[in-house]
Structure formats: C-alpha cells, structure tokens
Amino acid sequence: MIAQTNERWSHLARVRLIVVITAGPWIAAFAWFVS
C-alpha cells in the first residue's frame, strides 16, 4: 500500500513537472503581454 501511494505521488509530480514545462513559457508570455 505504501509503495502504491508512493508511485501515485511520483506520477503526480511527473505530471506537474510536464505541465510546468509546457505551460511556463505561455504563462510568462501572457504576463509579459498583459504588462
């Protein structure tokens, strides 16, 4: 059970990392465009 929870957390971290890498530049460009 502990291993399963650990695996789920690592998956969440991986998804979050992918989201940050893909959305980061868009958010920065949007912030620069707004300001």
N, C-alpha and C positions, 0 to 999 in steps of 0.2 A: 504493500500500500504506500509506503514511504517513497519507494522508487517510482511508483506511478505518479505520485504528486510531484516529485522532483522532475520527472520527464515533462509533465504538463507545464511546470514553471519555465523550464528551459525552452519549450515550444513557444510560450507566450513571449519570452524575452527575444527569441529569434524573430517572431512576427513583429514585435515592437521595433526591433532594430531595422528590419526591412522597411517598415512604414516611415521611420525617421529618415532613412537614407533616401527614400523616394519622394517623400513629402517635404523634406527640409528645404531643398532649393526652391520649390514652388512657394513655400511659406515666406522664405526670405525675399523672393522676387515680388510677391504680393505686398509684403510690408514696405519694400523699397518703393513700389509703385504708388501705394497709398500715401506715403510720406514724401 
